[in-house]
Amino acid sequence: MTKNTNRPQWGERTLAIHAGEGIDPVTRASSPNLVMSSTFAPNEMAGFSARNRSGYEGYVYARLSNPTVKQLEEKLAALEGGEMALTFGSGMAAAHALLAGRLSEGDHLVISDTNYVGVAELVRDTLPRFGIAVTPVDTSDLDHVAAAIRPETKMVWLETPANPIMRLTDIAAVSGLAHKVGVRDVVVDSTYASPVATRPLSLGADFVMHSLTKYIGGHGDAMGGAVVGRREELEALNLEASVHYGGVLSPFNAWLILRGAATLPLRMKAHQETALEVAHWLEGHPRIKRVHYPGLPSHPQHALARRQMKNFSGMMTFEVSDGPALAALMIDKLEVVHYAVSLGHHRSLVYWIPTADLMQSTFRLGPEAEKRYRAFAGDGIFRFSVGIEDAADIIADLDRVL
Ligand SMILES: *Cc1c(COP(=O)(O)O)cnc(C)c1O
């Protein structure tokens, strides 16, 4: 078994490379081993049940834990400054683990009304079938959050910046408010920010959720998800969610994501640099109506972005007057930027998201909330995940279709 090294005093780049990893004591391998084994032969009597291992500390079965997966979990905990991390087979499996593992019949969830579409649909359609009430609100407005909280509210779920519209939520303010009135869990889906930009646990959140498929894996070749938080709660979630819901991460994906995560700080620096240059160019283009990028002074929450984000990432949106026509041209003509969903990869990705479609598919916002949504997204936006190619080549590619 690899001897993990993890020194909290290390800088972020060192942690990204070394946390959770170490020289293999048997082979002296310097890079992480890929251990695909689903079962492990104990060297002493060990309990059969995941809940009663008779004090045995070694690996037993890969749905409970696996050495390669464990190395990634230790790296993620170090990067987020949390006591422990748990990984899952996708970001959605991580989100489901938290929602189903922490909420029960009669509980109430307050959630950002602009959210990753899969999470929005999960809480809208599935949780009510299990007797869990859900109130979507604009979490960028503290009064809205305060008004939505009830005595039975057990969880507040934030996403910042929110996919797809780039609206931010003040994590420290909402966490303070929620905990003061007795809400047990504040969860932050920090997929857009990555731990390089924002450490939600240090701002008062109880759990951080990530789609590892995005920035942390970073190369568009492995799906995964993670939850980071306190050890006691995550050990309980491990026994319930990993063991019983079963959506665990494949060791092979963990191994790919480990390699991706090692360069996260360097990639995020490059994402920000490239995105800033591209955002400025887009803002100056006559065909572009509006750009939303937290790193631009024109972002309506730029002050909050400066306070809460150490890195503005590569995510932005832009609007034009004829979105569908431009999308069709992009599918045909783009060479560097791929017209495709997903985000946070080293290669640039762009996708057209019409507001009317989203209003149908997610929370079906009332007129007031829809107005707030449209203040960020108009009738539709291009969600643009700026990669780490040369900014000049991304700009030239866009220039040909604009
Ligand atoms: C992609 C994404 C998810 C879901 O993650 P998967 O790995 O695709 O299951 C959740 N939240 C946000 C913000 C995302 O961008």
The ligand as an ORCA input file, in Angstrom:
! r2SCAN-3c Opt
* xyz 0 1
  C     -21.361     18.841    -14.846
  C     -21.879     19.375    -13.582
  C     -22.509     18.539    -12.652
  C     -22.737     17.075    -12.903
  O     -21.542     16.381    -13.024
  P     -21.357     15.047    -13.937
  O     -19.960     14.668    -13.676
  O     -21.653     15.450    -15.357
  O     -22.368     14.058    -13.436
  C     -22.948     19.105    -11.461
  N     -22.790     20.418    -11.221
  C     -22.209     21.255    -12.089
  C     -22.064     22.691    -11.752
  C     -21.739     20.762    -13.308
  O     -21.173     21.604    -14.181
*
